[in-house]
Amino acid sequence: MVLYAHDLEAMEARVKAAGGVITAPIFSFPGGRRFHFQDPGGNELAVWSEG
């Protein structure tokens, strides 16, 4: 599942504070930037932002 956030850095900090584990730090891809994380239940998710 991929979620959207206006402020990617703030969302990454919130994910860490909530116990998520960053599995791929913020990186650029065609169409924006994103990071991947694993939630405390073991689910792999991503968050992206434009530009």
C-alpha positions in Angstrom: 0.0 0.0 0.0 1.3 3.5 -0.8 0.1 6.5 1.1 0.4 10.2 0.2 1.8 13.0 2.4 2.4 16.7 1.7 5.4 16.8 4.0 7.4 13.6 3.5 10.1 14.4 6.1 7.5 15.1 8.8 5.7 11.9 8.0 8.9 9.9 8.1 9.5 11.3 11.6 5.9 10.4 12.7 6.3 6.9 11.4 9.5 6.4 13.4 7.9 7.9 16.5 5.0 5.5 16.2 7.3 2.5 16.1 7.6 2.0 12.3 10.9 0.8 10.9 12.2 2.6 7.8 13.2 0.0 5.2 14.0 2.4 2.4 14.9 6.1 3.3 13.5 8.9 1.3 14.5 8.6 -2.4 13.5 10.2 -5.7 11.6 8.3 -8.4 9.9 9.5 -11.6 6.9 11.5 -10.3 8.1 12.4 -6.8 9.9 11.1 -3.7 9.0 8.3 -1.3 10.1 6.1 1.6 9.1 2.6 2.6 8.5 1.3 6.1 7.3 -1.7 8.1 4.6 -1.1 10.7 4.7 -2.7 14.1 2.5 -5.5 12.7 5.0 -6.4 10.0 3.2 -4.8 7.1 5.3 -3.1 4.4 4.0 0.3 3.3 5.3 3.4 1.4 4.6 7.1 1.6 5.1 9.4 -1.4 5.0 13.1 -2.2 5.2 15.1 -5.4 8.5 16.8 -6.2 
